[in-house]
Amino acid sequence: MFMPDHPTARALLAFRAAHGRRWKAKLLFLWSTGRDVEEADGACLRQLRNQAGPAWLSQLSPYRWRAIERLAEPGDRQTALMFLDRAREFHGGARLGATVSLAPALHLLAISCELGLKAYLMSRGWSHDEAARDIRHDLLVAFDEARRLGLPTPGRILVDLLTSLGPAYAAHRIDALVADGYVCDFAAVLPATGSLLDAVAAGLSLPMPAR
């Protein structure tokens, strides 16, 4: 589902605060008459009209509102950019490590996913301290929150990887996971995790790296 960017989320929250209980009807009226641009943050309201529209407006639930409130927070873009750079480095290390041993390569891949997901969260209102305190090393919690804040739907390969790898990574048991017989198609997993990092880069409005 569509989620607004930071300035649009702030504009929507301000509009709701200004217009009270019937704010949705007021915004729909302004959209229908073209007078939304006369409001404070009118450009953001018009962008919301064009990108989301009336159906999205009517479906806003308390759960989605909590996400919009998060998106209105400033976040930590500078740290997000740094985390994404490190995530790409660990992804490259996993590519090389897979030719040597599966467990260390999976660990590098898990680090890449953690940093990439946290970068996305920090681009969507989370602070570095919040991510460190509330996410820690839990890939599934980070993934679920990133999806709530608008991360595009991933492929099945990535979901399966995070479901298998996440709990073992959080408990420092990737070696035990592999020793117990876990296997994966690394040739498929690498591009799937690379696509995750590309989605994070898109969320930060960065160009995709050359392949």
C-alpha positions in Angstrom: 0.0 0.0 0.0 1.1 3.6 -0.7 2.9 5.4 2.1 3.7 9.1 2.0 7.2 10.5 2.3 8.4 12.6 5.2 7.1 16.1 4.2 3.7 14.6 3.0 3.2 12.7 6.2 3.9 15.9 8.2 1.5 17.8 6.0 -1.2 15.2 6.5 -0.8 15.2 10.3 -1.0 19.0 10.4 -4.1 19.0 8.3 -5.8 16.4 10.5 -4.9 18.5 13.6 -6.2 21.6 12.1 -9.6 20.3 10.9 -10.7 17.9 13.6 -13.0 14.9 13.5 -14.3 15.5 9.9 -10.8 16.1 8.5 -11.2 13.4 5.8 -14.4 14.9 4.4 -12.7 18.3 4.4 -9.7 17.0 2.5 -11.8 15.1 0.0 -13.8 18.3 -0.6 -10.7 20.3 -1.2 -9.4 17.6 -3.6 -12.6 17.6 -5.5 -12.6 21.4 -5.9 -8.9 21.9 -6.5 -8.6 24.1 -3.5 -6.2 21.8 -1.7 -3.3 23.9 -3.1 -4.7 26.9 -1.1 -4.0 25.2 2.2 -0.8 25.3 4.2 1.4 22.5 2.6 -0.9 22.6 -0.4 1.7 21.1 -2.7 2.1 18.1 -0.4 -1.7 17.7 -0.2 -1.9 17.8 -4.0 0.9 15.2 -4.3 -1.0 13.0 -1.9 -4.2 13.4 -4.0 -2.3 12.3 -7.2 -0.3 9.5 -5.6 -2.8 8.0 -3.2 -6.3 9.3 -3.8 -9.8 9.0 -2.1 -9.7 5.2 -1.7 -6.4 5.3 0.2 -7.8 8.1 2.3 -10.9 6.2 3.3 -8.9 3.1 4.2 -6.6 4.7 6.7 -6.7 2.6 9.9 -5.2 3.2 13.3 -2.4 0.8 12.3 -1.6 2.8 9.2 -1.9 6.1 11.1 0.8 4.9 13.5 3.0 4.3 10.5 2.3 7.8 9.1 3.2 9.3 12.5 6.5 7.4 12.3 7.1 8.7 8.8 6.6 12.2 10.0 9.6 11.9 12.3 12.9 13.3 11.1 14.8 10.0 11.2 18.6 9.8 10.6 19.4 10.0 6.9 23.1 10.5 7.3 23.5 7.3 9.4 21.1 5.5 7.0 23.4 6.3 4.1 26.4 5.0 6.0 24.5 1.8 6.9 23.5 1.2 3.3 27.1 1.6 2.2 28.3 -0.9 4.8 25.4 -3.2 3.8 26.6 -3.3 0.2 30.2 -4.1 1.4 29.0 -7.0 3.5 26.9 -8.2 0.6 30.0 -8.2 -1.6 31.9 -10.1 1.2 29.1 -12.7 1.3 29.5 -13.2 -2.5 33.2 -14.0 -2.0 32.7 -16.0 1.1 30.2 -18.3 -0.5 33.1 -19.9 -2.5 34.8 -20.9 0.8 32.2 -21.8 3.4 28.4 -21.4 3.7 28.1 -20.5 7.4 30.5 -17.4 7.3 28.9 -16.3 4.0 25.4 -16.5 5.6 26.6 -14.5 8.5 27.9 -11.8 6.2 24.6 -11.8 4.4 22.7 -11.5 7.6 24.8 -8.5 8.6 24.1 -7.0 5.2 20.3 -7.5 5.6 20.4 -6.0 9.1 22.2 -2.9 8.0 20.1 -2.5 4.9 16.8 -2.8 6.8 18.0 -0.5 9.5 19.0 2.0 6.8 15.5 1.9 5.5 14.0 2.4 8.9 16.2 5.4 9.6 15.1 6.8 6.2 11.5 6.5 7.5 11.5 8.2 10.8 13.5 5.9 13.1 16.6 7.2 14.9 19.8 5.3 15.2 19.3 4.9 18.9 15.8 3.5 18.5 17.0 1.0 15.9 19.8 -0.1 18.2 17.5 -0.4 21.2 14.3 -1.8 19.7 15.5 -3.8 16.7 18.8 -5.0 17.9 19.7 -8.0 15.6 16.2 -9.2 14.9 15.9 -9.4 11.1 12.2 -10.3 11.2 11.2 -7.4 13.4 13.2 -5.1 11.2 11.7 -6.6 8.1 8.1 -6.4 9.4 8.6 -2.7 10.4 10.2 -1.8 7.0 7.2 -3.4 5.2 4.8 -1.4 7.5 6.6 1.8 6.5 6.4 1.1 2.7 9.2 -1.3 1.7 8.1 -2.9 -1.5 6.9 -6.5 -1.4 9.9 -8.8 -1.7 10.2 -12.0 -3.6 9.6 -15.4 -1.9 13.4 -16.1 -1.9 14.1 -13.2 0.5 11.1 -14.0 2.8 12.2 -17.6 3.1 15.8 -16.6 3.8 14.9 -14.1 6.5 12.5 -16.6 8.1 15.2 -19.2 8.3 18.2 -17.0 8.9 16.7 -14.4 11.2 16.2 -16.4 14.4 19.6 -18.1 14.1 21.4 -14.7 13.5 19.7 -13.1 16.5 20.8 -16.0 18.7 24.3 -16.2 17.2 23.6 -19.7 15.9 24.2 -19.6 12.2 27.0 -22.1 12.5 24.6 -24.5 14.3 21.9 -23.8 11.7 24.3 -25.0 8.9 25.6 -27.9 11.0 22.0 -29.0 11.4 21.6 -29.3 7.6 20.4 -25.9 6.5 21.1 -25.2 2.8 20.1 -22.6 0.4 20.6 -21.7 -3.3 23.2 -19.0 -2.8 23.1 -18.1 -6.5 19.4 -17.1 -6.0 19.8 -15.6 -2.5 22.5 -13.1 -3.5 20.5 -11.2 -6.1 17.4 -11.4 -3.8 19.3 -9.6 -1.0 20.8 -7.3 -3.6 17.3 -6.3 -4.6 16.5 -5.6 -1.0 19.4 -3.1 -0.9 18.3 -1.6 -4.1 14.8 -1.0 -2.6 16.4 0.7 0.3 18.5 2.9 -2.0 15.3 3.8 -3.9 13.8 4.8 -0.5 16.7 7.1 0.0 16.4 8.4 -3.5 19.8 7.1 -4.5 20.8 5.7 -8.0 21.1 2.0 -8.3 24.7 0.7 -8.4 26.0 -0.7 -11.7 25.9 -4.5 -11.8 
